[in-house]
Amino acid sequence: MATIKTKAYGAKASLIDSMSRLSRMDIERRAPGEDELLIDILYCGVCHSDLHQVRNDWANTIYPCVPGHEIVGRVTQAGSGVTKFAVGDVVGVGCMVDSCGQCASCQDGEENYCEGPVSWTATYNGYMKPNGNGFNTFGGYSTSIVVRESFVLRIPEALDISRAAPILCAGVTTYSPLRHWDVKAGDRVGVVGLGGLGHMAVQLAKAMGAQVTVITHSEEKQGSAEALGADEVLLESDKKAMTAHELAFDFLLVTIPDKFDVNPYVSLLKKNGSLVTVGMLGPYKGPLNNMEVAFHRRSLSGSLIGSIAETQEVLDFCAEHGIQPEVELIEMKDINKAFSRMLDNEVRFRFVIDMQTLKDEE
């Protein structure tokens, strides 16, 4: 099968010990098949998951690892069986590039919960079996990618393509639970954390008509929260204010990416309220106090990215309501600095790589 030489940036081994650098490498893409598209990547978002993956924080990384799953690009070649897209179309690719297509979840249009033998295939890092055998895929920190058309999204013309990429992960990861738990006009919604995920959640919940409170440990983020449309900002360090907000919220979306103590947030829920954690894959910091859950019939849950249909929905929703991620454009050569700044919480609110800067590298 013919292959396409592609410029990329990736990790050859774990960055967790020395924070060694992502480096330039060449990878090979297959030529597009009958139902596939070759996409010239224009922009790629930098997600906190990219950092987790290259550091092997989840103990499942396949090296070499080329991250990137918030991809906006232009179709340059379409297979003979492609019907939804044409050469020249501006398209997006999110967290998934395949799934089994046969299980109950896939049949229900929820590929992100695929129950097949290898679950869904990630845009990068492929799939790792428990015995260590698996297959690798390479993501959007590259100049091109080949994807089945059923896993490709249409980017609405109303969106700024230099800012749209984070909608494909941060957007749908927050949109999916807001929709699933039926957040509606008049609901009191708390968004815990105001980073890449949280800043999208605030805008989406406001557009759904909810009354939105940002809950943060950082007093410096109050102005940003209000600028995004938050009705209120609650500082976690203000114990009096936290106590005053007990039994206040219908729904809490926690966007903290690392281990945290969930108990202080549970008490903020009303009776029958729901708390959903996104972004953090792993155990909470310390055990859950089930007394606080049981006495008010509260519910705790998690949510994993979103389906392809939901991803198209959120793109269209953002276009309709004028929602755009707040981003800082960077050059590909600055990705290591961006990772360091992300670790230090020095990004407002998402880095996006201008991939022309990689194409221009010798």
Residue, then its C-alpha position, 0 to 999 in steps of 0.5 A: m500500500a502506498t504511504i505518505k511521508t508526514k512531518a510530525y512532533g512526538a515523544k520517543a519515550s516517557l517525558i515524566d522523569s526528565m520532561s525531555r522534549l518532544s522532537r521532530m520526526d517523520i511518520e508514514r500515513r497510508a494513502p486514503g482508502e475507499d471511505e477515507l479522507l486525506i486531510d491537510i492539518l491547519y490547526c491542532g489544539v493542545c489538550h491536557s490529555d496530550l501531556h498525560q499521554v506523553r508522560n505515560d501518566w495512565a500507564n498505557t502509552i505506545y511509543p513513539c507517541v504523536p499527540g493531538h486530537e483537536i484537529v482542523g484541516r482541509v480535505t486534499q484527497a477523498g476515496s471513491g466511496v466518500t459521499k459526505f465531504a469533498v476536496g477543499d472542505v474544512v473539516g475536523v477530527g476529534c478524539m476517535v478515528d474508529s470503533c467496532g461499529q457492531c456493539a450496542s453502544c455503537q449501534d446507538g450512536e455512542e461510539n465513545y462507549c464502544e464495547g467491542p474487542v478493542s473499544w474505540t480507536a483513539t486518534y493517537n496512541g491507538y489501542m493497548k491490550p492488557n498484555g501489552n500488545g496493541f496498535n499505534t496511531f499518530g495524531g494531529y501534531s503532524t502535517s496530515i492525517v487519514v481518517r474514515e469519513s464517518f469519524v470526520l466532522r464538518i466545521p461550520e462557516a461561522l466558526d473561526i477555524s484558527r480557534a475552533a479546534p478545542i471544540l472537538c475535545a474540550g467542547v464535546t467533553t463538556y457539552s455531552p454531560l450537559r445534554h445527557w443530564d438535561v441542563k436547561a433554562g433556570d437550572r443552577v449549574g456549577v463549573v468546577g475549574l476554569g481551564g480548557l474544559g471549564h471555560m467551554a462549559v461556562q459558555l455552553a451552560k449559559a447558552m442553554g439558559a442555566q445560571v452558572t457559577v464558577i467554583t475555583h481556587s484562584e481569585e485571579k480567575q474571577g474576571s475571566a469567569e465573568a467575561l465568559g458569562a458566569d453569573e457568580v464566582l465561588l472561591e473554594s478558600d472562602k469556607k463561609a461562602m462554600t457553606a452558604h452554597e450547600l444544597a444550592f446546585d442542580f448540576l456540578l461539572v468538575t473539570i479538574p484534570d488531576k486527583f482531587d477531593v470530591n467531598p467538598y463539592v458533593s455537599l453543594l448539590k441539591k437533593n437529587g442533584s448530579l455531580v459529573t467528573v470529566g477530564m480526570l481518569g483515575p481515582y479521587k483523592g481519598p474516599l467518598n463520604n457516602m453519607e453526604v450522597a445518601f442523605h440527599r439522594r445525590s448522584l455522582s457520575g463520569s462522562l467520556i468525551g462525546s459521540i460523533a453525533e454530539t461532536q457535530e451538535v456542539l460544533d453547530f451549537c457553538a456556531e449558532h450561539g457565537i461560542q468560540p474557545e479562548v486560545e493562544l496560537i503557538e508555533m510547533k517548535d514551541i510545544n515543549k514550552a507550551f507543555s511547561r506552561m500548561l503544567d504551571n497553569e499559564v495558559r488562557f485557556r487553550f493552546v492551538i498549534d498553527m501547523q503551517t509552522l511545522k510545514d515550513e520547517e526544513 
